[in-house]
Every structure is written in structure tokens, then in C-alpha cells.
Amino acid sequence: MKTLKESHAAISTVLAFALIPLSGFATDIYLPSFPAMAVLFGTSQADIQLSLVVFVVSNGISQLFVGSLLDTFGRYRLSIASLVVFALSSFIIAETHSLPVLLSMRIIQGIAIALIVVGKRAFFIDLYTGSRLKHYTSLFSIMWATAPIIAPFLGGFLQHYFGWQSNFYFLGFTTLAILTLELIYSGETLKSPQVFKVSTLLNIYASKLKTFDFSVSLFILGSAFSMVIVFNMASPFIIQHIFHASAVTIGYCSLLSGVAILAGGLISKSMINRPLATKMRIVAPLLITFSTAMIMTMTYLPSLVTFMIIVILTHMASGFTFNTFYTFALGRFSSNAGIVSGITGGGTYIITSILSFSVITVLQVQDLVMLGTAYLTLATLISVAFIIFSFAQKRILAIQAQTVAAV
């Protein structure tokens, strides 16, 4: 087995960071193509949105389980195989005119991305410890946020000049380029493979999920991410139909959304040493305020500029929330890095897929006011979950204090 050379550790770390946003690119780059794809595939808006949902669902479910495979069979070989599968599936999507093929390949891509991203998150836990590990994990969601910035902006131009297929050709060829660098510079980082036993794995999963503050943090992560996914699913159609804008404009709007998410993550990272509760007591009410403002302004003064200002503010708060709880969740346990990484990412994606699809379907988010209502629904869920999280944290601290006093 090819192990990672110490001299290649820095380059391999850069490559790992480069692969963290791959899931975001897979979801965001073709957002400006949604209206065109609905026409070219001869199908409905909901069917094209489904291609995003099935990706998120398959990716989330897979992340729950691939961690155990990565802890047993290693990171490197599974990552290399997944990069090959993702590239090939991207080329197949670019060549198809069949909706079932599109949906099938998106499911396969979700599984492949799960293996890649969970493996790379575990890579950092394999190599780094202490404050350096905390620094890197706090960068994960910031790196992830680069995809919503770059991908739809790039996708808007690709759609405008070359058509929707060019998005997936770009994904395929970019993945092959990274695969080449991975083969040259990367290697296995898992030092002590674990024996694959279903009963042992189930006990590990159960013990992590029974940790109440960890489970609630996953719900908050999923709710915060749902704000972004709901915007991604609804905004291309809203911006085109209501404001009569082009795919390039849709790309610019998604670019601003991504910048807002990144800004929120950077603000969260700058406050990494401040108490989590203190930060969220400010941000949770802001999420509700911004969501309410969207409903009110879009009812009486609808405009693209006003709409995007409120989206930027909302996504900044959402990005702040996501980064804060993502860092907490990944650092909650020091053992079973692959499994914890998988539960964190998978749990977040599953909750996101359920919440975002439910909100889109139940509220019929096809206009500006209903998008604001969707934001308000998710902001309320985040606020309630944070209150529950705070009580759970206080209970854990009280139990720890009693244990120390007993000793």
C-alpha cells in the first residue's frame, strides 16, 4: 500500500482542502442551468430540482456508513476509486438526454463524493492534533463555502456560452486533474485500521448519536444548510420568471450568496475562542429578523436588489451558524475519526434533504414571499434547537462537575 510521504504532507494537505468543496461544486455549478434543463429534458421544474435532492440524499446516507469503511480499508484507495467514478459519471450526464439516467448518475455521484469528502476530513484528524487540528477543522466550512461562490458564477457563464452539458464536462475534467495529482503526491494516512464488525460499528454509532448535544448540533447544521439549498432550488426559477433575468444574472446572484456564506464562516472563525452560546444568542434572533424582513419587503417593495441584500444578510448568519456548529460537531469526539466525520456530514445532509424538500414542497416556494416564509420556518427551527442545545450543554457540565466533586 502506498503511504503518504512526510515530504508530500503539505501538498497532500492542499489537495485535501481542494477536494472539500467538490460536493458544493457538484450541487451548485449547474444551478443557473435549471430552467434550460427543464426545457431540454422536456420535464417539470420539480423533476430538475429532484436531481439536486437525490444527490444530497444519497450523499448524506452514504456519509453515515462510509466512515466505517474508511476506518477499516483506509482513505487512499477508496478516494482514488471514487474520483474515477465521479469523473466518469459526470461525462455520462453530459451526454445523456434521459431524466432517469441523470437521476441515477446523481445518486452514484452522491456516494462517490461521500467517500472522497469524509476521507479527506478524516485525513486531517489522522495527521494533525490540538490547536492545529482545530484551526484546520474551522476552515472546512469556509473551504466548502468557496463552491457556492465560484461554482454558480462559473456555471452561469458556461450555460450562457456552451449550454448545460459544459457544467458536467468541467466537473469531469477538473476531477481527472486532481486525480492525477493525488496519484503523484498523496498516500494512505490511516495508521491503525479497525476490524470491520457490524455489531461494534452499531454500538459506536449509537454511542455518538446518544450524546444529546451532538445530535442537536447536527439538526442545527442541517437547518442552516437547508437555507442555502432552498435558495439554490428555488432562486433560478424565481429570478428568471419574476425578474426576467438571464443565466448569467442567476450566476451572479448565487455568487453573492456564496460570498455571504463565506463571510459568515470567516466571522465565526475569527470568534472561534468565544463561547458558542454567546455567539448564537446574537445570530439566532438575526436569522428570524432577516427572514421576516424578506416577507415584508417582498410583499410591498419587490426588487432584485432588495431581495439579494436580504439574502446576503440571511446567508451570512446561516454561514456563521454552520461554521460554529460544524467545528463543534467534528471536535466533540477524538476517537473514530472516520465514523464521526461521516455521521457529522451524513447526518447534516440527510436532515438538510428532508427539511429543504419538505419546505419546498409544503410551502410551494415559487415566489419571493414564500421563499421568505421558508427562511423564517428554518430560522425558527434553528432558534428552538439552539435553546434545547443550551440546556443539554448545561446538563453535561453539571454532570461533569458532580463527577469531579465525587472524586
C-alpha positions in Angstrom: 0.0 0.0 0.0 1.3 3.5 -0.9 1.6 5.5 2.3 1.9 9.3 2.5 5.4 10.5 2.4 6.3 13.1 5.0 7.8 15.3 2.3 4.4 15.3 0.5 2.3 16.1 3.6 2.0 19.8 2.8 1.0 19.2 -0.9 -1.4 16.5 0.1 -3.0 18.8 2.7 -3.6 21.4 -0.1 -5.2 18.7 -2.3 -7.4 17.6 0.6 -8.6 21.2 1.0 -9.2 21.4 -2.8 -11.5 18.3 -2.6 -13.5 19.5 0.4 -15.6 21.9 -1.9 -16.2 19.2 -4.5 -19.6 18.4 -3.1 -20.6 22.0 -3.3 -19.4 22.2 -6.9 -21.5 19.1 -7.7 -24.6 20.8 -6.3 -24.1 24.4 -7.4 -22.4 24.6 -10.7 -25.5 23.7 -12.7 -28.0 25.8 -10.8 -28.1 28.5 -13.5 -28.9 25.7 -16.0 -32.1 24.6 -14.1 -34.6 26.4 -16.4 -32.8 25.4 -19.6 -32.5 21.8 -18.4 -36.2 21.6 -17.7 -36.9 22.7 -21.3 -34.3 20.4 -22.9 -35.3 17.3 -20.9 -38.9 18.1 -21.6 -39.8 17.9 -17.9 -41.0 20.0 -14.9 -39.3 22.3 -12.6 -39.7 19.8 -9.8 -38.0 17.0 -11.7 -34.9 19.1 -12.3 -34.9 20.1 -8.6 -35.1 16.4 -7.8 -31.7 15.9 -9.4 -30.3 18.1 -6.6 -32.3 16.4 -3.9 -31.3 12.8 -4.9 -27.7 13.9 -4.8 -28.0 15.4 -1.4 -29.9 12.3 0.0 -27.5 9.7 -1.5 -24.5 11.7 -0.3 -26.0 12.1 3.2 -27.0 8.4 3.7 -23.6 7.3 2.3 -21.6 9.5 4.7 -23.3 7.8 7.6 -21.7 4.5 6.5 -18.6 5.2 4.5 -16.7 6.3 7.7 -16.6 2.7 8.9 -15.2 1.6 5.5 -12.6 4.3 5.6 -11.6 3.3 9.1 -11.3 -0.3 8.0 -9.9 -0.2 4.5 -8.1 3.1 4.6 -8.6 6.5 2.9 -6.4 6.5 -0.1 -7.6 3.6 -2.4 -11.3 4.4 -1.8 -10.7 8.0 -2.6 -8.9 7.3 -5.8 -11.6 4.9 -7.0 -14.3 7.4 -6.1 -12.6 10.2 -8.1 -12.6 7.9 -11.1 -16.3 7.1 -10.7 -17.2 10.8 -10.2 -15.4 11.8 -13.3 -17.0 9.1 -15.5 -20.5 9.8 -14.2 -20.0 13.5 -15.0 -19.2 12.6 -18.6 -22.2 10.3 -18.8 -24.6 13.1 -17.5 -23.2 15.5 -20.1 -24.0 13.0 -22.9 -27.5 11.9 -21.8 -30.9 13.3 -22.6 -32.7 10.8 -20.3 -34.0 12.0 -16.9 -33.7 8.5 -15.3 -30.0 8.4 -16.4 -29.5 11.8 -15.0 -31.0 10.9 -11.6 -29.2 7.6 -11.5 -25.8 9.2 -12.1 -26.5 11.9 -9.5 -27.2 9.1 -6.9 -23.8 7.5 -7.9 -22.1 10.9 -7.6 -23.5 11.4 -4.1 -22.0 8.1 -3.0 -18.6 8.9 -4.6 -18.5 12.4 -3.1 -19.2 10.9 0.3 -16.2 8.6 0.2 -14.0 11.5 -1.1 -15.1 14.2 1.4 -15.4 12.0 4.5 -12.0 10.5 3.7 -10.4 13.9 3.4 -11.9 15.2 6.7 -10.5 12.1 8.4 -7.2 12.8 6.7 -6.8 15.9 8.8 -7.6 14.0 12.0 -5.0 11.4 11.0 -2.2 13.9 10.6 -2.9 16.8 13.0 -3.8 17.3 16.6 -4.6 20.0 19.2 -4.9 23.7 18.1 -3.6 22.9 14.6 -6.4 20.4 14.1 -9.0 22.9 15.5 -7.6 25.5 13.1 -8.0 23.2 10.1 -11.5 21.9 11.0 -12.7 25.5 11.4 -11.5 26.0 7.8 -13.6 23.1 6.4 -16.9 25.0 6.1 -15.0 28.1 4.8 -13.5 25.9 2.1 -16.9 24.4 1.4 -18.3 27.9 1.0 -15.9 28.6 -1.9 -18.1 26.3 -4.0 -21.3 28.4 -3.7 -19.2 31.4 -4.6 -17.3 30.1 -7.7 -19.5 27.3 -9.0 -22.8 29.0 -9.9 -20.9 32.1 -11.1 -18.8 29.9 -13.4 -21.9 27.8 -14.3 -23.8 30.8 -15.4 -21.2 31.7 -18.0 -20.8 28.0 -19.1 -24.6 27.8 -19.5 -24.8 31.1 -21.4 -22.0 30.3 -23.9 -21.8 26.5 -24.1 -25.0 25.0 -22.7 -25.8 22.9 -19.6 -23.6 20.0 -20.6 -20.4 22.1 -20.2 -21.0 22.2 -16.4 -20.6 18.4 -16.2 -17.7 18.3 -18.6 -16.0 20.9 -16.4 -16.6 18.7 -13.3 -15.3 15.6 -15.1 -12.0 17.1 -16.4 -11.3 19.0 -13.2 -11.7 15.8 -11.2 -9.3 13.9 -13.5 -6.7 16.7 -13.0 -7.0 16.4 -9.2 -6.9 12.6 -9.5 -3.5 12.8 -11.3 -2.1 15.0 -8.5 -3.5 12.6 -5.9 -1.7 9.7 -7.6 1.6 11.5 -7.5 1.6 13.2 -4.1 -1.0 11.6 -1.8 -1.0 8.3 0.1 -2.5 6.3 2.9 -2.7 8.1 6.3 -4.6 5.6 8.4 -2.1 4.1 10.8 -4.3 1.6 12.7 -7.1 0.0 10.6 -10.1 -1.2 12.6 -11.7 -4.6 12.3 -15.0 -4.4 10.4 -17.6 -5.7 12.8 -21.2 -4.7 12.3 -22.1 -5.1 16.0 -19.1 -2.9 17.1 -19.9 -0.3 14.5 -23.6 -0.1 15.5 -22.5 0.4 19.1 -20.2 3.2 18.1 -22.9 4.9 16.0 -25.4 4.6 18.9 -22.9 6.0 21.5 -22.3 9.1 19.3 -25.9 9.8 18.5 -27.0 9.3 22.1 -24.8 12.2 23.0 -27.6 14.7 23.0 -25.7 18.0 22.3 -24.0 16.3 19.4 -27.3 15.1 17.9 -28.9 18.6 18.3 -25.9 20.2 16.7 -26.5 18.0 13.6 -30.1 19.3 13.4 -28.9 22.9 13.6 -26.3 22.2 10.9 -29.0 20.7 8.7 -31.3 23.6 9.2 -28.7 26.2 8.5 -27.6 24.3 5.3 -31.3 24.0 4.3 -31.5 27.7 3.9 -28.8 27.5 1.2 -30.3 24.5 -0.5 -33.8 26.1 -0.6 -32.3 29.2 -2.2 -30.4 27.0 -4.7 -33.5 25.1 -5.6 -36.0 28.0 -5.9 -33.9 31.0 -6.9 -33.1 30.1 -10.5 -36.8 29.9 -11.4 -37.8 32.8 -9.3 -35.1 35.1 -10.7 -35.8 34.1 -14.3 -39.7 34.2 -14.1 -40.2 37.2 -11.8 -37.3 39.4 -12.7 -36.8 38.0 -16.3 -33.1 37.7 -15.8 -30.6 35.5 -17.7 -28.5 32.5 -16.6 -25.5 34.9 -16.1 -27.6 37.0 -13.6 -28.6 33.9 -11.8 -24.9 33.0 -11.5 -24.1 36.5 -10.1 -26.9 36.1 -7.5 -25.6 32.7 -6.5 -22.1 34.2 -6.3 -23.3 36.9 -3.9 -25.0 34.1 -1.8 -21.7 32.2 -1.7 -19.7 35.2 -0.7 -22.2 35.8 2.2 -21.8 32.2 3.4 -18.0 32.5 3.3 -18.1 35.8 5.1 -20.3 34.3 7.8 -17.8 31.4 8.2 -14.9 33.8 8.4 -16.6 35.8 11.1 -17.3 32.6 13.0 -13.6 31.5 12.7 -12.4 34.9 13.9 -14.6 34.3 17.1 -13.6 30.7 17.5 -12.4 31.1 21.1 -15.6 32.9 22.2 -18.3 30.8 23.9 -20.7 29.2 21.4 -23.8 30.2 23.4 -22.7 33.9 23.4 -22.4 33.9 19.6 -25.7 32.2 18.9 -27.7 34.4 21.2 -27.0 37.2 18.7 -27.2 35.2 15.5 -30.4 33.2 16.1 -32.6 36.3 16.5 -30.9 37.9 13.4 -31.9 34.9 11.3 -35.6 35.4 12.3 -35.3 39.2 11.8 -33.9 38.9 8.3 -36.4 36.3 7.3 -39.3 38.4 8.5 -37.8 41.4 6.6 -37.8 39.4 3.4 -41.5 38.6 3.8 -42.4 42.2 4.4 -40.3 43.9 1.8 -41.1 41.3 -0.9 -44.8 41.8 -0.3 -44.7 45.6 -0.7 -41.4 46.5 -2.4 -40.2 43.6 -4.5 -37.0 44.2 -6.4 -33.9 42.1 -7.2 -31.6 44.4 -5.4 -33.6 44.4 -2.2 -34.1 40.7 -2.5 -30.3 40.0 -2.8 -29.5 42.3 0.1 -31.7 40.3 2.4 -30.4 37.0 1.0 -26.8 38.1 1.7 -27.6 39.0 5.3 -29.5 35.8 5.9 -26.8 33.6 4.3 -24.1 35.4 6.4 -25.9 34.4 9.5 -26.5 30.9 8.2 -22.8 30.5 7.3 -21.9 31.7 10.7 -24.2 29.2 12.3 -22.9 26.4 10.1 -19.3 27.0 10.8 -19.8 27.4 14.5 -21.6 24.1 14.9 -19.6 22.2 12.3 -16.4 22.9 14.3 -18.2 21.9 17.5 -19.5 18.6 16.0 -16.2 17.5 14.5 -14.3 18.2 17.7 -16.9 16.6 20.0 -15.1 13.2 19.9 -11.4 12.4 19.5 -11.8 8.7 18.5 -13.3 7.0 15.4 -12.4 9.9 13.2 -13.9 8.4 10.0 -17.1 7.5 11.7 -17.5 10.8 13.4 -16.8 12.7 10.2 -19.3 10.5 8.4 -22.0 11.0 11.0 -21.5 14.7 11.0 -21.5 15.1 7.2 -24.1 12.4 6.6 -26.4 13.5 9.4 -26.2 17.1 8.2 -27.0 16.1 4.6 -29.9 13.8 5.5 -31.5 16.4 7.7 -30.9 19.0 5.0 -32.5 16.9 2.3 -35.6 16.2 4.4 -36.1 19.8 5.6 -35.4 21.5 2.3 -37.5 19.2 0.2 -40.3 19.4 2.8 -40.2 23.2 2.9 -40.1 23.5 -0.9 -43.0 21.0 -1.3 -45.3 22.1 1.5 -44.8 25.8 1.1 -44.7 25.7 -2.7 -41.8 28.1 -2.9 -42.2 29.7 -6.3 -42.2 33.4 -5.3 -40.3 35.8 -3.1 -42.7 35.9 -0.2 -42.8 32.1 0.1 -39.0 32.0 0.0 -39.0 34.4 2.9 -41.6 32.2 4.7 -39.3 29.2 4.1 -36.4 31.1 5.6 -38.5 32.1 8.6 -39.5 28.4 9.2 -35.9 27.3 9.2 -34.8 30.2 11.3 -37.4 29.3 13.9 -36.2 25.7 13.9 -32.6 26.8 14.4 -33.6 29.0 17.4 -35.7 26.3 19.1 -32.9 23.7 18.5 -30.3 26.1 20.0 -32.4 26.6 23.1 -32.5 22.8 23.5 -28.8 22.6 22.8 -28.0 25.1 25.5 -30.0 23.1 28.1 -28.1 19.9 27.0 -24.8 21.7 27.4 -25.7 22.9 30.9 -26.7 19.4 31.9 -23.5 17.9 30.7 -21.4 20.5 32.5 -23.4 19.9 35.7 -22.8 16.1 35.5 -19.1 16.7 34.9 -18.9 19.0 37.9 -20.7 16.3 40.1 -18.2 13.7 38.9 -15.2 15.8 39.7 -16.7 16.7 43.1 -17.2 13.0 43.8 -13.6 12.2 43.0 
